[in-house]
């Protein structure tokens, strides 16, 4: 029997609650994982607020670390006994242009843990084997869990931004993704400015090496004066109002990279974008190489997530606090 407690969304926009859940046996292309830990991500907040869900009730979570305890037919990617990381990206269709070009994370028919299929906030989880990653033994479950989404996404955004050694990057929103992006950017030799509405998070940013840490209302004046404009600004927060602030700090021919998910729109001057040669793009997760890189960096002790460990009973409140912007670093549930 694999019946144990899980963090479930009872219905679209329903209550997030801890309830008994049976993972069952893995089918073709799937494995069952005995979970060690799972991080709480802002995407869990977003999914909990959706009007419609592809699966309900739904086990949330996609920053999972655990041990493979059973494998279904046709699984070749991992073996029983392997320690693996579970991400949001379950599997692509394998037939579309995105899948065929190495960009399967943009597949229109992809499956997603904690959204189109049950996720990892459970003592046992049946997941797609296709995109699991092996986790170094040197990393504790709490250290490793946030890398599966926050770390991966932050690294992917920095790569998309094309930041090089000595260049300035603005990190907008200093939560789970932002604090890891700061570490990765510093490791790359970039210079970091941070924009956040929380004085506490700005102090946290300074402690991690940010040279500039400012509130949104003074961001443009301070950053442009001290840097001449950043090469790229990366918006990790889901607040649409942050995008124009970020764009105002970017130098000519620089980039605005959008990562935070929201249904809200933001105004942009087409004239400014054209005359300054600005580039605006989205960044979703990252490549397989990005994921491998963040685990290598963490295992080597170069950049690690700042985490707080919690019991599964705290998960509903943690998701609420994350939605209110009250979390510093990353909250991780241990099993």
N, C-alpha and C positions, 0 to 999 in steps of 0.2 A: 504494500500500500504506500502511496506517495501523497497521502492527504495531510496537509499541514496548512498553517495560516499564510495568507497572501494579502497584499494590498490591492483592493478591488475598487473599480469605479462601477457602482451599482447600475447606473443608467446614464444616458447623455445628460450632462449638467447635474447629475445626481451626487449623492454623498460618496466621498472617498472613505472606505472603511476596511478594517481588517476582518477577514472572514475565512472559514475553512475552504480549501481548494485542493482538488486532486489533479495533479499534472497529467497522469496517465502514461501510456507507453509511447515511445517515439515511432513515427511512421517513416516512410522512405525519405531520405535526405534530412532526417531530424536526429537530434540527440536529446537525452534527458540529462540535466545538469543538477547536481547537488550544490545549491548556492552557498557561497561564503559571505557575500556582500553585494549590495546594489546601491548605487548613488541615486539621489533625488535630483531630477533635471527640470528646467523650466518648461520643457516640452510636456512633462507630466501635467504641469499646471494648465498649459494650453489645451491639451487633450481633454482634461477634466471639464473645461468650459465649452466644449463643442456642442452644437445643437444636435448633431447626428454622429453616430459611431458605426464603424463597419462591424464591430463585435461588441456585444453587451450581454451580461456583465463582462468587464474587461480587467485582467490583471495588468497593472501598470508596470513601468520600469524598463530601462534599456541601458543601464550602466552596470551590468552584472559580471561578477567573478565567481567561478565555481569549478567543480570537478565533474568531468563527464562520467556518468555512471551507467549509461546504456546508449547504444547506437542503433538506429534503424537501418533498413536495407539501403545499400548503395552509398553509405557514408565513407568517404576516403580522406576528407580534410583533417579529421581528428580521430583519436582513438579513446577507448575507455581508459580512464585514469589520467587523461590529459587535463591540465589546468587551463581554462579558457576564459576569454572575455566575450561578453555578449553586448552587441551594439544595437542601435535603433534599426540599422539596415539588416533585414533578414536575408532576402534574396531578390535578384532581378529575374526577369523573364528569360534572359539568355538569348533572345532573338531580335531585339530591337537595335536601332542604331546606337543608342546610349550604351547598352550592354556590350555591343561589338566593338566599341571604340575606347573601352576602358573607363567609361563614365556611368557604370551601372547604377550608381546612387541616384541618377536622374531618370531611371527607368520609370515609365508611367504605370507599369503593372507590378511594381515592387511590393514585397511584403515587409512589414515593420513590426519589430517586437514592441509590445506595449501599445499597439494601435490597431493594426489589421490582424494581429495574432497576440496571444497572451505574452506578457512580458516577464521580467526577471525579479520583480519584488515579491518573491515567494520562496519558500524553503527548497522547492524543487521546481524546475522549469523545463518544458519541452520546447526546443528552439530549432530554428533552421541552422544546419551545420555549415552552409556554404561560405559564410563570411566571419566565422569565429576566428579569434586570434589566440595563439598560445601566450600565456602570461608567465613571465619570469618568476622563478621561485623566490628570488630576492625581494620581491614586493609583497607587502602585506595586502590582504584583501581591501582594506580601507584606502590604502594608497593607490591601488590599481584601479578600483571601480570608476572614479571620475574620468580616467583617461579614455574610457570607452565612448564617451560622447563629448564632454567638456574639453578634454585634451585634444582629441581627434579633430573636433570642429575648430578649435582655436588655431591649431597648427595648419589646417587646411586654409583658413582665412588669411593667415600670414603669407602662405605660399601664393595664394591668389593675388595678394596685394603686391607681390614682387619686391618686398623690402630687402634692402641690401645693407651690409655693414656700414655703420656711420649715418644712415638715414634715420629720419624721425618718423615714428608712427604714433598716431593717437588711438588709444583704446577707450572706447566709449561704453561705459557700463562695467563696473569692476566686481562682478560676482564670480560664479564658478568658472565661466569661460575666460572672463577678463583677467583674473589673477594668474591663470596659467598662460594666457597669451603674453602677459608681461614677462614672465619667466622665459618663455621661448624666444621672445624678441630680444631680450638681454643676452641670451645665449648665442643668438645670431650676430650680436654686435650692433644691434640697432639701438637707437635712443628712444625713450618712451615718455609720452605724455598721456595722462589719464584724465578723463572727464567723467564725473559722477555727481549725483545730487546729494550723496551722503557724505558728510564730513568724516565720519568714522571710516568709510571705505577709502576715502582719499588718504587718510593717515595710513591705512593698511597698504595702499599703493606705494606710498613713499618708503615704507619699511621694506618693500620688495624691490626697490631700486628705481621707481619712476622718478625722473628728474623734474617733471612738472605734474602737478595734481591739482585740478581746478574744478570749481563748480560750473555748471552750464552757462550761467549768465555772464561769466567773465572769461569763458573759454577762448573765444575768438581773439579778443584783445590781447590776452596773455600769451597764447600760443603763437600767434602770428608775430607778435613783437619779439619773442624770445627765439623763435625758430625760423622765421620767414615763411612759415607754412609747412605743414607736414607732407611727406611723400604720400602717405595714405592714412586714412581714418577708417577704423573698423568698428561698426556699431554692433555690439553684442546685446545690448538691452532691447527689450521688446517694445519700448516706448517710441512711437513714431516721431514724436517731437524732438528726439535726439538726433535724427538724421540731418535736418537743416543746420543744427549746431555743429555737427561733425563736418559737414560739407564746407562750412565757413572757415574751417581751420586748414583746409587743403590747399597746397600751392598749385600754381599753374601746371597743367599736364599731370596732376596727381590723381589719386584714386579714392573713391568712397566704396567700401565693401560692406554690404548689409548681411547680417547673420541672424539677429533677433527676429522672431516670428510674430507678426501681428496682422490683423485684417485692416488696420487703420492706414490711411494714406498720409503723405506729407507733401508740402509744396516744394517745387524746385524751379528755379529760373532757367529756362532753356537757353536764354541768351548767355547767362553766366557759364553754363556748362560748355556751350559751343565756343565762346570767345576765349575761355581759359583752357580748352582742350581736356576737360575733366572726364574721367571714366567712372561710371556707376555700375556696380555689378553685385549680384548675390553670390553667396558662398554657402554651400550645404554639405555638411560633414567634411570628408576629405578623401584622399586616395588611400589605397592599401599601404603605400609607402609612408604616408603621413602617420597612419595608425601605428605602424611598426616603429617609426621614429620616436613617438612620444613614450612608448614603452621602453625603448632602449635608453632614452634620456633619463627616465625615472629610475630604471634599474641601476644606472651608473651614478645616481645621486645628483645629477645636474639640475633637474627641475622636477619638483614634486608638488602634488596638490596639497593645499591646506584643508584638512578634513576634520569634521566632528562626527563621532560614531554614535549611533542611536539604536534602540530596540525597535522591532517592527511595530509595536503599539504606538510609537511616536510618529509614524509616517504620515497619517492624515494631517496632523498639526504642522509637520514640517512642510508639506505641500502648500498649506495655507500661508505659512510664514514666507516661503519662497515667492509666492504670488504677491505678497505685500512688500517685497523687497527688503525683508528683514534678515536675510541670511548672509553671512560672510564666509567666503570659501565655499566648500561643498559639504553637504550633509550626506552621510552614508549610513544605510541600514545594515547591520550585521546579523547573520543567521547562525 
